[in-house]
Amino acid sequence: QVQLVESGGGLVQPGGSLRLSCAASGRIFGAYDVGWFRQAPGKQREVVASITSGGRITYAGSVKGRFTISRDYAKNTVYLQMNSLKPEDTAVYYCNAVYKLDRFWGQGTQVTVSS
C-alpha cells in the first residue's frame, strides 16, 4: 500500500511559478512509475508529466518546455516544477503511482493561475 500526499498548490499570477510535491509512504516507492495529472472544471483528467522508476520522462505537449518533473528517491518524493504558468493551467493536480497491477492516487492540490 502506498499513500500519496500532494502539496505546493496555490494562487499564482500568469507567468509565475509553483513547485508541486508528491510525498509517498512505502519502502518501494522507487519502483513505481509516477505521473502528474490535472483536471479542470468540466474537463476530463489528463496526464501532464510522468517519470518511470528508471527515470524516463514524458510531457504533455501543452506543458513541454514549461514544466519539469523530477524525483528524489531518498525522500520518496516526486516534484513538478511549473514555470510560465498560464490561466489554462488552472486545475486540481493529482499524483498517481503505478507498479504492476497497483495504482494509487493522491487527494489533489488546487492550482489557480489568475491575475
C-alpha positions in Angstrom: 0.0 0.0 0.0 1.3 3.5 -0.9 -0.2 6.8 0.3 0.5 9.9 -1.7 0.2 13.4 -0.4 0.4 16.3 -2.8 1.4 19.9 -1.7 2.5 23.1 -3.2 -0.6 24.3 -5.0 -2.0 27.8 -4.7 -2.9 31.0 -6.4 -0.3 32.5 -8.8 -0.3 35.2 -11.4 0.1 34.4 -15.1 3.8 33.9 -15.8 4.5 32.8 -12.3 5.9 29.5 -10.9 4.9 26.8 -8.5 6.5 23.6 -7.4 4.3 20.7 -6.5 5.4 17.8 -4.4 4.1 14.3 -4.1 5.4 12.6 -1.0 4.9 8.9 -0.7 4.9 6.4 2.1 6.2 2.9 1.4 9.7 1.5 1.1 9.4 0.5 -2.6 8.1 3.8 -4.0 11.2 4.0 -6.1 9.9 1.0 -8.1 6.7 2.9 -9.0 6.1 4.9 -12.2 4.7 8.2 -11.2 2.6 10.7 -13.1 1.1 14.1 -12.5 -2.4 14.5 -13.8 -4.7 17.5 -13.8 -8.4 18.0 -14.0 -10.0 21.4 -14.8 -13.7 22.0 -14.1 -15.9 20.3 -16.7 -13.0 18.6 -18.3 -11.5 15.1 -18.2 -8.5 14.3 -16.2 -5.3 14.4 -18.3 -1.7 13.4 -17.8 0.7 16.3 -17.5 4.0 14.6 -17.0 5.3 11.2 -16.0 8.6 9.6 -14.8 9.3 5.9 -14.7 11.1 4.1 -11.9 14.2 4.2 -14.2 13.9 8.0 -14.7 12.4 8.1 -18.2 10.3 11.2 -18.6 7.4 12.3 -20.8 5.4 15.5 -21.0 2.1 16.6 -22.5 2.6 18.9 -25.4 0.8 21.7 -23.7 3.4 21.9 -20.9 6.6 20.9 -22.6 9.3 23.4 -22.0 7.5 24.9 -19.1 7.1 22.1 -16.6 9.8 19.8 -15.2 9.2 16.5 -13.4 11.8 15.0 -11.1 12.1 12.5 -8.3 14.1 12.2 -5.2 14.5 8.5 -4.4 15.9 9.1 -0.9 12.9 11.3 0.0 10.3 9.2 -1.7 9.1 12.4 -3.4 8.3 13.4 -7.0 8.2 17.1 -7.9 6.6 19.1 -10.6 8.2 22.4 -11.3 5.8 24.6 -13.2 7.1 27.8 -14.8 5.5 30.4 -17.1 2.1 29.4 -15.8 -1.0 30.2 -17.9 -4.7 30.6 -16.9 -5.4 27.4 -18.8 -3.1 25.5 -16.3 -5.7 26.1 -13.6 -6.8 22.7 -12.3 -6.6 20.3 -9.5 -3.3 18.4 -9.8 -3.1 14.8 -8.8 -0.2 12.5 -8.3 -0.5 8.9 -9.5 1.8 5.9 -8.8 1.7 2.6 -10.7 3.5 -0.6 -10.0 2.4 -3.8 -11.8 -1.3 -4.0 -11.0 -1.3 -1.5 -8.2 -2.4 2.1 -8.8 -2.7 4.8 -6.2 -3.9 8.4 -6.3 -3.3 11.4 -4.1 -6.0 13.7 -2.9 -5.1 16.5 -5.2 -3.9 20.1 -4.9 -5.5 23.1 -6.4 -3.5 25.3 -8.8 -5.2 28.6 -9.8 -3.5 30.9 -12.3 -5.2 34.3 -12.4 -4.4 38.0 -12.2 
